[in-house]
Amino acid sequence: MEFATSPEIAQCFPDLHPAMDARAAVVEANRCLNCFDAPCMGACPTHIDVPGFIRKIAAGNVSGSARTILDANVLGASCSRVCPVEVLCEGACVLHGKHQKPIEIGRLQRFATETFYDAGGRLALRQRDERTQRIACIGAGPASLACAAELRQQGFQVHVIDRRPLPGGLNTYGVAEYKLRAADSLREVEMVRGLGVEFETRDVDAASLEELEREYDAVFLGVGLGAMHRLEVADAHTAGAGIIDALKFIAAYKTGTPLSIGRRVVVIGAGNTAIDAACAAKRLGAETVTLVYRRQRENIPAFDFEYDHALREGVEFLWATLPTAITANDTGLVLTCVAVTQDANGHLTSQPGSEFTIECDAVVPAIGQSPLLELLSQVRGVTMQRGRVAIDRATGQTANPKYFAGGDCVNDGREVVDAVADGKRAALGIADWLLARMEEHSG
Ligand code: SF4
């Protein structure tokens, strides 16, 4: 797949964390205690053999190290860049208890996988026979890619279908470029394609899902979430083009067509996507970026390290502030806000007389995504619970046995590594189910 990051974007978004060189990687790998029953491994949703891959780096076997990682997590390269390692593997490292710096597992994982790919390494096909059963994976994000790779490794015929022109889902379109470049996400997709997975770009609606259900032996729903929630404030419709959905804003610059945001930007929300959008606005030239959040600092959904990063990038924060209206004037937009207080139950109350305005050129809502209810609620026999596809947690199977699901449409938007774990678990569930059916029919 041909895709190149533009030089301007590459210049604005250099890597947040520098890559490790081979010497530094060996030194760091040699600090690892190779713990028995390693807690870092248990903290990884895909259970990568962390001490195992680190031991191989220490021994100079970088490709063996990469294979250990990719065997457990086919998106091990992107996870090494985007995982919140501080709260996963590195957060569990025993060296914390010895008052030492935890092992830099994420950077070591990145070193191993990127060195391997840069040297032309490819995912190895396991020994297996080709099987005739066909599986359609809907969506080409991390959950579907992990599901497709595992099924293909078991010899099944797999077809990934996505409506967007570039595969990779949020890894390609939705992660800040200084964490994961779209080009790197697409390189991983090529590795999955190299296993023999087929990719197709087309829209899938309820009618075509029924067709797929007839045509394929099983269907995996890895459709992610839908559009960003609409900003429900007065007069928002008059502000027109100045209101830019955070995910559209991020996707546009990552794919080479940055949207114009002007000099003064207000981001609404305080999750990780809000932080990514705010930092991107700064890097793309905004002079002031103000992040407005209705609760206090201690309530933000973003990870602490993301918040600290945004402070370093120059993003300003307005806490306990609720937007109430947006109007346009001669110079741009006027966002009206009101101060709010929060009681012990989390209920917010507007403070009378506290109204104030912020003049800006763009308002970027980042207030969460809605589930794809329109599509999912029409899938025959598949049930939903609180906007998520209901599945058997052990197998990923839905109430319609032919459908399996995983990723954001099941977990409501967690980490890439959670989506990978979901996809792989569903692949194992699909394989077991198909093989059991085959035995039933032949018995
Ligand atoms: S917990 Fe830390 S020291 Fe122990 S195996 Fe994992 S990375 Fe190495």
Boltz pocket constraint, residues with backbone or C-beta under 6 A from the ligand:
constraints:
  - pocket:
      binder: B
      contacts: [[A, 31], [A, 32], [A, 33], [A, 34], [A, 35], [A, 38], [A, 39], [A, 40], [A, 41], [A, 50], [A, 51], [A, 89], [A, 92], [A, 93], [A, 94], [A, 95], [A, 103], [A, 105]]
      max_distance: 6.0
